Amino acid sequence: MTDNDTFDTELSPAEREQVARLPESDLALIDAALLSQVTGQWRKVARVVGMAMLSMPDHTEDVPDAFFARRVALLVESGRLESQGDLRRMRFSEVRWRSA
């Protein structure tokens, strides 16, 4: 398997267990941090995730970037953002505010 065949959003069993314990308030903070990094222009998901994580270091020290990427996909599914590319691969996908 090459690097291009792997998905950035894969969580280990331990990571899945860890993020399953996050309270709704933390999920809301993560979503708000992600949304604050999105504009009307296309941005790489990796950039959005990285900048969101940097903006809230006290809350994300134990939360993997793959979980943030999964939250981006949920924001796309909910209609808040639009995407292009494969959201399972942060460097090969982009998001922006949903156009009217």
C-alpha angles and dihedrals in degrees: 000000000000128000089259090058096058126089121229092210097063113121125200117235090256091051092048090052091047097051092043087068095056111118121235089252091062091047089053090050091050092049091048091050091050093047091049089062096053124091136175088271123078113267129184112255088229089061094046091049095045095048092045091052092049091050092060108032096156092057101042107045091109099031114095121230088238089066091053089051090052089052089054089055090051090051088053091048090050091055097246093113136024124220145195127198129022110322090201087070113056097197092050100048137065137197138196138169111292108262118236 
